[in-house]
Amino acid sequence: MRQVKRPKLRLDPAPSRWSYRYQRLMLTPLFRKMLFLGLPLGISLGLAAAYLAQPERREAIAQAYTDIREQIETRPEFMVNLLAIEGASRDIEDDIREIFPHDLPSSSFDIDLEAVREMIVGLPGVADAHVRIRQGGVMVAEVSERVPVVIWRTRDGLGLVDAEGILIGEIDFRAARADLPVIAGEGADRHVPEALALIQAARPLGHRLRGLVRIGERRWDVVLDGGQRVLLPEAAPVRALERVIVLDDVQDMLSRDLVAVDMRLNARPTLRMNTTATEDWWQAKGLNLGINAE
């Protein structure tokens, strides 16, 4: 018999249906991201959730984190061992150390430098402060103090006031700060710059100046020795005081028997004589009238 040769089957180069769909999916960017990123992430989250489902494991992880953090924060290079205060007087330094909220040594991670600075600036005698931690575990507080420029006399006593009108301290006796001028009256602390300008203008009066009194929270009286007063207007008080000083230089006005010089009316200054001078004036006027009557 003659054998018949069967034709060879050719392989189809086209992919199968499932292979085709898989290749199409792999060409989709979103599918590739879900396969290579989303699937591992989902598995990891699932495993983590299953592990943390038990409270004991969560507490163990939290305790381990706390221990590691404490070990890092309490290392010697992160500890603050000393508080150094620069630029402050003894009283201000004592106040700062008294209100300092941390017990040293303490970790620098537990200290809020801005909060410490605000605490220091909150003291009446401190104008500004800068706080930093330098090498060696030293916290440095650089303090700028307020400088008193006048003594403010009130019913409660004698207070020291700076150029901004801030009450920064108290004294028991006037002689404790004999170098400072005195102001008095309700609201005088809110007009310290004007008071300083008046005191500067009154320099020619020398030791005769005793101080300034704020009247009705509107204007100033200049108090001189012997009880004399210069009543100044609300507007341009420095100019009015300078006029009084010029009159005193020319006519020795303040050396006479005067109680007050009233400058509240700029166009008509008024002089008030004391009782003795007034009686002498009326007596002299009576004598003159008697001579004229004859």
Sequence and secondary structure as in RCSB ss.txt:
>XXXX:A:sequence
MRQVKRPKLRLDPAPSRWSYRYQRLMLTPLFRKMLFLGLPLGISLGLAAAYLAQPERREAIAQAYTDIREQIETR
PEFMVNLLAIEGASRDIEDDIREIFPHDLPSSSFDIDLEAVREMIVGLPGVADAHVRIRQGGVMVAEVSERVPVV
IWRTRDGLGLVDAEGILIGEIDFRAARADLPVIAGEGADRHVPEALALIQAARPLGHRLRGLVRIGERRWDVVLD
GGQRVLLPEAAPVRALERVIVLDDVQDMLSRDLVAVDMRLNARPTLRMNTTATEDWWQAKGLNLGINAE
>XXXX:A:secstr
             S  HHHHHHHHHHT HHHHHIIIIIHHHHHHHHHHHHHTTSHHHHHHHHHHHHHHHHHHHTS
GGGEE EEEEES  HHHHHHHHHH    SSEEGGG  HHHHHHHHHTSTTEEEEEEEEETTTEEEEEEEE  EEE
EEEETTEEEEEETT  EEEEES GGGGTTS EEESTTGGGGHHHHHHHHHHTGGGGGGEEEEEEETTTEEEEEEG
GG EEE  SS HHHHHHHHHHHHHHH GGGSSEEEEE SSTTS EEEE HHHHHHHHHHHHHHHHHHH 
